[in-house]
Amino acid sequence: MKTKAELPDCPVATTVSLIGSKWKLLILRNLLQRPWRFNELKKSLDGISQKVLTDSLRSMEEDGIITRTVYPEVPPRVEYALSDLGESMRPIIKSMEDFGLDYKNQINQS
C-alpha cells in the first residue's frame, strides 16, 4: 500500500490514482461478481495485453484492493478476488453503472 505521503491531497485524486485506468475499472467490475483466474480475466477483457493485465493486478494487489491466492496444485492455480477494501468500492462501480444506463437511455430517446 502507498503511504499517506505518497497519496494526493484531494480524495477524488486518491481514488482515481487507485482505480482510474480503464482496465482497473473493468477488472474491478469483474471481481465484483466472483473470484477470477488470470486467463478468465484476460479472455473477458477484450483488447487487454498480458503485460497490462499483469501490471494492473499487481498494482491493485499492492494497493490492497485485491487479493491473490495461489493454490498448491499442479499445475498451480491462482485466483484474484476483492479484498474488503476492494469490496467497499462496490457503490462507486454501481453508481457508474447507473449513470451509464441513464446516459444510454437519454441518447436512445433523442
Backbone as CSV, one residue per row, in Angstrom:
resi,resn,N_x,N_y,N_z,CA_x,CA_y,CA_z,C_x,C_y,C_z
1,MET,0.829,-1.185,0.000,0.000,0.000,0.000,0.870,1.244,0.000
2,LYS,0.333,2.288,-0.596,1.032,3.558,-0.595,0.964,4.180,0.795
3,THR,1.943,4.995,1.094,1.894,5.718,2.358,1.043,6.962,2.171
4,LYS,0.613,7.550,3.256,-0.215,8.753,3.197,0.510,9.868,2.444
5,ALA,1.818,9.963,2.632,2.602,10.997,1.962,2.651,10.803,0.451
6,GLU,2.498,9.563,-0.010,2.548,9.274,-1.448,1.224,9.555,-2.151
7,LEU,0.155,9.746,-1.383,-1.167,9.949,-1.968,-1.445,11.431,-2.185
8,PRO,-2.253,11.756,-3.198,-2.628,13.147,-3.421,-3.444,13.695,-2.245
9,ASP,-3.430,14.997,-2.074,-4.225,15.629,-1.018,-5.720,15.480,-1.280
10,CYS,-6.108,15.571,-2.531,-7.528,15.505,-2.904,-8.030,14.060,-2.827
11,PRO,-9.140,13.803,-2.108,-9.644,12.432,-2.003,-10.116,11.858,-3.339
12,VAL,-10.631,12.700,-4.227,-11.039,12.207,-5.552,-9.806,11.763,-6.328
13,ALA,-8.740,12.547,-6.257,-7.495,12.188,-6.942,-6.911,10.897,-6.362
14,THR,-7.081,10.693,-5.064,-6.620,9.445,-4.446,-7.354,8.253,-5.051
15,THR,-8.674,8.362,-5.154,-9.471,7.272,-5.740,-9.068,7.031,-7.184
16,VAL,-8.908,8.118,-7.948,-8.510,7.987,-9.348,-7.140,7.318,-9.451
17,SER,-6.234,7.637,-8.540,-4.903,7.019,-8.600,-4.975,5.511,-8.350
18,LEU,-5.976,5.066,-7.607,-6.112,3.643,-7.298,-6.846,2.863,-8.383
19,ILE,-7.889,3.453,-8.959,-8.715,2.693,-9.913,-9.012,3.475,-11.180
20,GLY,-8.240,4.512,-11.474,-8.563,5.425,-12.558,-8.338,4.925,-13.964
21,SER,-7.643,3.838,-14.146,-7.420,3.380,-15.518,-8.619,2.566,-16.000
22,LYS,-8.799,2.582,-17.301,-9.893,1.820,-17.917,-9.840,0.355,-17.493
23,TRP,-8.657,-0.224,-17.544,-8.546,-1.656,-17.276,-8.779,-1.977,-15.817
24,LYS,-8.296,-1.142,-14.908,-8.526,-1.410,-13.487,-10.013,-1.369,-13.164
25,LEU,-10.723,-0.436,-13.752,-12.167,-0.365,-13.516,-12.873,-1.617,-14.025
26,LEU,-12.470,-2.097,-15.190,-13.110,-3.292,-15.747,-12.715,-4.551,-14.979
27,ILE,-11.487,-4.613,-14.494,-11.078,-5.729,-13.634,-11.912,-5.712,-12.357
28,LEU,-12.044,-4.535,-11.768,-12.837,-4.375,-10.558,-14.287,-4.787,-10.802
29,ARG,-14.833,-4.377,-11.931,-16.207,-4.766,-12.298,-16.364,-6.279,-12.315
30,ASN,-15.403,-6.971,-12.923,-15.474,-8.431,-12.983,-15.353,-9.053,-11.600
31,LEU,-14.404,-8.562,-10.816,-14.166,-9.153,-9.498,-15.313,-8.892,-8.528
32,LEU,-16.176,-7.948,-8.831,-17.369,-7.737,-8.009,-18.339,-8.913,-8.143
33,GLN,-18.218,-9.680,-9.226,-19.086,-10.835,-9.451,-18.631,-12.060,-8.660
34,ARG,-17.297,-12.309,-8.697,-16.736,-13.528,-8.091,-15.224,-13.486,-8.254
35,PRO,-14.499,-14.405,-7.613,-13.060,-14.520,-7.888,-12.835,-15.012,-9.328
36,TRP,-11.753,-14.539,-9.922,-11.426,-14.898,-11.296,-9.980,-15.381,-11.372
37,ARG,-9.731,-16.257,-12.332,-8.365,-16.660,-12.644,-7.826,-15.730,-13.723
38,PHE,-6.502,-15.681,-13.844,-5.849,-14.763,-14.775,-6.379,-14.923,-16.199
39,ASN,-6.383,-16.151,-16.704,-6.802,-16.369,-18.095,-8.280,-16.040,-18.312
40,GLU,-9.100,-16.242,-17.294,-10.508,-15.852,-17.400,-10.626,-14.336,-17.563
41,LEU,-9.876,-13.618,-16.754,-9.886,-12.163,-16.859,-9.401,-11.722,-18.236
42,LYS,-8.307,-12.305,-18.686,-7.741,-11.927,-19.997,-8.762,-12.141,-21.107
43,LYS,-9.458,-13.264,-21.086,-10.452,-13.555,-22.128,-11.654,-12.621,-22.051
44,SER,-12.010,-12.194,-20.847,-13.212,-11.365,-20.685,-12.953,-9.890,-20.969
45,LEU,-11.687,-9.485,-21.010,-11.330,-8.082,-21.222,-10.748,-7.923,-22.622
46,ASP,-11.620,-7.753,-23.583,-11.219,-7.700,-24.990,-10.236,-6.559,-25.231
47,GLY,-9.058,-6.904,-25.715,-8.067,-5.902,-26.067,-6.975,-5.683,-25.040
48,ILE,-7.090,-6.257,-23.855,-6.057,-6.070,-22.841,-4.869,-6.983,-23.137
49,SER,-3.669,-6.445,-22.984,-2.483,-7.274,-23.180,-2.160,-7.995,-21.879
50,GLN,-1.385,-9.052,-22.006,-0.988,-9.815,-20.828,-0.187,-8.932,-19.873
51,LYS,0.683,-8.076,-20.425,1.502,-7.196,-19.595,0.643,-6.200,-18.825
52,VAL,-0.316,-5.577,-19.484,-1.174,-4.592,-18.820,-2.013,-5.264,-17.741
53,LEU,-2.528,-6.461,-18.035,-3.311,-7.180,-17.033,-2.431,-7.537,-15.831
54,THR,-1.253,-8.052,-16.098,-0.334,-8.398,-15.011,0.016,-7.172,-14.177
55,ASP,0.371,-6.075,-14.840,0.733,-4.849,-14.121,-0.440,-4.300,-13.319
56,SER,-1.634,-4.336,-13.892,-2.820,-3.826,-13.203,-3.137,-4.667,-11.974
57,LEU,-3.079,-5.985,-12.120,-3.351,-6.862,-10.986,-2.319,-6.671,-9.878
58,ARG,-1.052,-6.557,-10.250,-0.002,-6.341,-9.245,-0.218,-5.025,-8.500
59,SER,-0.535,-3.993,-9.252,-0.759,-2.676,-8.658,-1.952,-2.697,-7.707
60,MET,-3.031,-3.337,-8.142,-4.232,-3.407,-7.304,-3.976,-4.250,-6.051
61,GLU,-3.137,-5.277,-6.190,-2.785,-6.089,-5.022,-1.926,-5.279,-4.050
62,GLU,-0.951,-4.553,-4.583,-0.093,-3.715,-3.748,-0.896,-2.642,-3.015
63,ASP,-1.937,-2.126,-3.669,-2.777,-1.082,-3.074,-3.821,-1.651,-2.112
64,GLY,-3.888,-2.986,-2.018,-4.807,-3.610,-1.075,-6.235,-3.750,-1.577
65,ILE,-6.436,-3.572,-2.887,-7.782,-3.633,-3.462,-8.194,-5.068,-3.766
66,ILE,-7.216,-5.884,-4.151,-7.498,-7.287,-4.458,-6.560,-8.196,-3.680
67,THR,-6.948,-9.453,-3.624,-6.090,-10.476,-3.040,-5.738,-11.485,-4.126
68,ARG,-4.586,-12.086,-3.989,-4.110,-13.111,-4.924,-3.880,-14.366,-4.106
69,THR,-4.594,-15.433,-4.467,-4.473,-16.691,-3.750,-3.873,-17.739,-4.680
70,VAL,-2.756,-18.318,-4.257,-2.106,-19.384,-5.021,-2.442,-20.700,-4.336
71,TYR,-3.058,-21.596,-5.085,-3.424,-22.907,-4.548,-2.305,-23.899,-4.832
72,PRO,-1.925,-24.703,-3.839,-0.812,-25.655,-4.017,-1.245,-26.873,-4.821
73,GLU,-1.422,-26.670,-6.103,-1.844,-27.738,-7.011,-0.860,-27.810,-8.161
74,VAL,-0.963,-28.868,-8.923,-0.176,-28.999,-10.148,-1.152,-29.191,-11.289
75,PRO,-1.191,-28.282,-12.256,-0.452,-27.021,-12.302,-1.000,-26.036,-11.268
76,PRO,-0.193,-25.031,-10.891,-0.649,-24.064,-9.884,-1.893,-23.314,-10.353
77,ARG,-2.771,-23.063,-9.422,-3.988,-22.300,-9.713,-3.918,-21.020,-8.888
78,VAL,-4.150,-19.887,-9.558,-4.124,-18.587,-8.899,-5.465,-17.915,-9.130
79,GLU,-6.058,-17.404,-8.058,-7.322,-16.672,-8.164,-7.146,-15.273,-7.601
80,TYR,-7.826,-14.356,-8.250,-7.858,-12.969,-7.802,-9.259,-12.674,-7.308
81,ALA,-9.336,-11.999,-6.172,-10.625,-11.647,-5.575,-10.503,-10.266,-4.938
82,LEU,-11.639,-9.672,-4.655,-11.627,-8.378,-3.983,-11.291,-8.540,-2.512
83,SER,-10.510,-7.637,-2.003,-10.280,-7.553,-0.566,-11.466,-6.795,0.039
84,ASP,-11.470,-6.626,1.335,-12.522,-5.821,1.961,-12.493,-4.394,1.432
85,LEU,-11.290,-3.859,1.225,-11.174,-2.515,0.660,-11.749,-2.466,-0.747
86,GLY,-11.430,-3.468,-1.560,-11.982,-3.534,-2.912,-13.495,-3.661,-2.897
87,GLU,-13.996,-4.463,-1.979,-15.448,-4.645,-1.850,-16.124,-3.323,-1.492
88,SER,-15.433,-2.473,-0.755,-16.030,-1.185,-0.374,-16.203,-0.253,-1.569
89,MET,-15.619,-0.618,-2.716,-15.775,0.184,-3.932,-17.032,-0.191,-4.716
90,ARG,-17.761,-1.175,-4.251,-18.985,-1.612,-4.933,-19.929,-0.448,-5.230
91,PRO,-20.221,0.440,-4.260,-21.143,1.550,-4.564,-20.621,2.490,-5.653
92,ILE,-19.297,2.660,-5.740,-18.723,3.514,-6.781,-19.014,2.915,-8.155
93,ILE,-18.743,1.626,-8.301,-18.967,0.956,-9.584,-20.463,0.916,-9.903
94,LYS,-21.304,0.693,-8.900,-22.759,0.685,-9.103,-23.232,2.049,-9.591
95,SER,-22.718,3.118,-9.014,-23.080,4.467,-9.457,-22.651,4.702,-10.902
96,MET,-21.471,4.203,-11.259,-21.004,4.337,-12.644,-21.904,3.549,-13.592
97,GLU,-22.319,2.370,-13.170,-23.233,1.549,-13.979,-24.569,2.269,-14.164
98,ASP,-25.111,2.800,-13.079,-26.390,3.522,-13.150,-26.286,4.726,-14.078
99,PHE,-25.199,5.484,-13.958,-25.008,6.635,-14.825,-24.940,6.204,-16.288
100,GLY,-24.168,5.151,-16.561,-24.045,4.668,-17.936,-25.379,4.234,-18.520
101,LEU,-26.192,3.548,-17.722,-27.522,3.133,-18.193,-28.416,4.340,-18.446
102,ASP,-28.415,5.297,-17.522,-29.212,6.514,-17.701,-28.776,7.278,-18.944
103,TYR,-27.485,7.389,-19.134,-26.954,8.101,-20.291,-27.387,7.430,-21.592
104,LYS,-27.259,6.106,-21.641,-27.677,5.378,-22.844,-29.162,5.562,-23.109
105,ASN,-29.977,5.539,-22.055,-31.424,5.739,-22.227,-31.740,7.126,-22.747
106,GLN,-31.035,8.133,-22.281,-31.251,9.511,-22.761,-30.872,9.636,-24.225
107,ILE,-29.780,8.994,-24.614,-29.342,9.035,-26.014,-30.374,8.354,-26.902
108,ASN,-30.908,7.225,-26.446,-31.878,6.480,-27.242,-33.198,7.230,-27.375
109,GLN,-33.498,8.136,-26.445,-34.754,8.901,-26.512,-34.616,10.138,-27.393
110,SER,-33.389,10.491,-27.758,-33.157,11.690,-28.580,-33.558,11.466,-30.010
